[in-house]
Amino acid sequence: MSLVNNILSTLQEKYLTDLLVEGFVDKTENPLKFHAMLSHWYLKFEDVYLRCTSIGQADRLRIEFIDQVTLSFDMDEDDQFCISSVYEMRLPYTGPSHTNYVAALKLFSESETYFQAGILKRAEFQLGIVGTLFLEPTIYGIYIGKEQDRDKWMQNNLDANSDYEFAWERNNQ
């Protein structure tokens, strides 16, 4: 199944249930402190993860589906791999009603070839009633923002409209 078909199938059938960042704790620190690796984020759709990785000169975003979160960076032997949920910090609580479905999606890439390989410049997920989740690769990792961040990005990047754009809206039938 192509990446595009996999994305569309997942978004049509599953709810966004978590937003995770990977990182590590240094076992020699007291108290232990989580060190986030902001270049690797995971959008969890029930039982699958959409891994988003900052690549290149921090100006590209690679997306791919995986079954489980695994270590994707080098660590010292005193470090322990771990993940942290930032779901409730980035998205408002909606209760158990599963209102965090993806209503619409926009993926922006340099070209259709890059897009088909899962390499993007940015991604925008319109989530049901809770707003927008905007992903942008930066030199500090992947920035996770909201609508106002997307609008600011569009104003600051004059070439934003020259990219290859893929748009999708949920079919509620």
C-alpha positions, 0 to 999 in steps of 0.5 A: 500500500502506498504511503498516501493510501496508508495515511488516508485509510488510517485517518478515515478509520482511526482517532488521534489518541496521543502525541509523543516525543522520544527522549532519554533520561541520564541514569546518573542524574538525581533526580532523573530528568527527561531530555526530549529529542525534538527531532522525533515526534509520534502521532498515535492513531489508536494502534499505529504511529505516524513517525515524524522526523526532522531530516536534512538541514532541519528543513524537511520532515519525513513521515512514515507509519510504524507499529511501535516506537523504537530508539532512533538516536544514539545514546550514552550507556548511562542513558535510558530511552523513554517517551513522553506524552504531550497530548494534553499539553498541546491539545485541549481535553475532549473527554472520552468522546473521541472528538480528536479525529482528523477532519482535514489534512494538508501536506506540503512538499517540494515536489510530488516525488519527495511527497511520494517518498514521505518527505515534506516541508510541513504538515497540517492536521485539522482535528475535529473540534479542537483546532489545528496541529501544525508540524514544521521542521526547524534547527531545534527539531520539529515545532508543533504549533497551532493555527496562528503558527501556520498563519505566521509561517505562511506570512514568513515564507513567500515561496509557501504557495509554490510547493507541492500540496496534498489536501484531504478532507474526511468523508463522513458518510 
